[in-house]
Amino acid sequence: MKKMSLDFWIVVAVLTFLSVWAGLAALRQWSLVQNVQIPRHGYGVIMLGILFSLIVGAGLMALVPQQPV
């Protein structure tokens, strides 16, 4: 098994920190907003946005060339 370099662990640490920070910021904003009513069509639009994002992400991943191992 290949040994991971210090650069790899620095990148992992920075990305982990940014993910936790973004999650805490989202949680804080969520707790500050109170009594927001989303209509039914709002949930539908949210679901379509998630579906569209997944399709675009999968399409872009399919375009990445495969490297032989």
Stockholm file with secondary structure:
# STOCKHOLM 1.0

chainA/1-69         MKKMSLDFWIVVAVLTFLSVWAGLAALRQWSLVQNVQIPRHGYGVIMLGILFSLIVGAGLMALVPQQPV
#=GR chainA/1-69 SS CCCCCHHHHHHHHHHHHHHHHHHHHHHHHHHHCCSCCCCHHHHHHHHHHHHHHHHHHHHHHHHSCCCCC
#=GC SS_cons        CCCCCHHHHHHHHHHHHHHHHHHHHHHHHHHHCCSCCCCHHHHHHHHHHHHHHHHHHHHHHHHSCCCCC
//
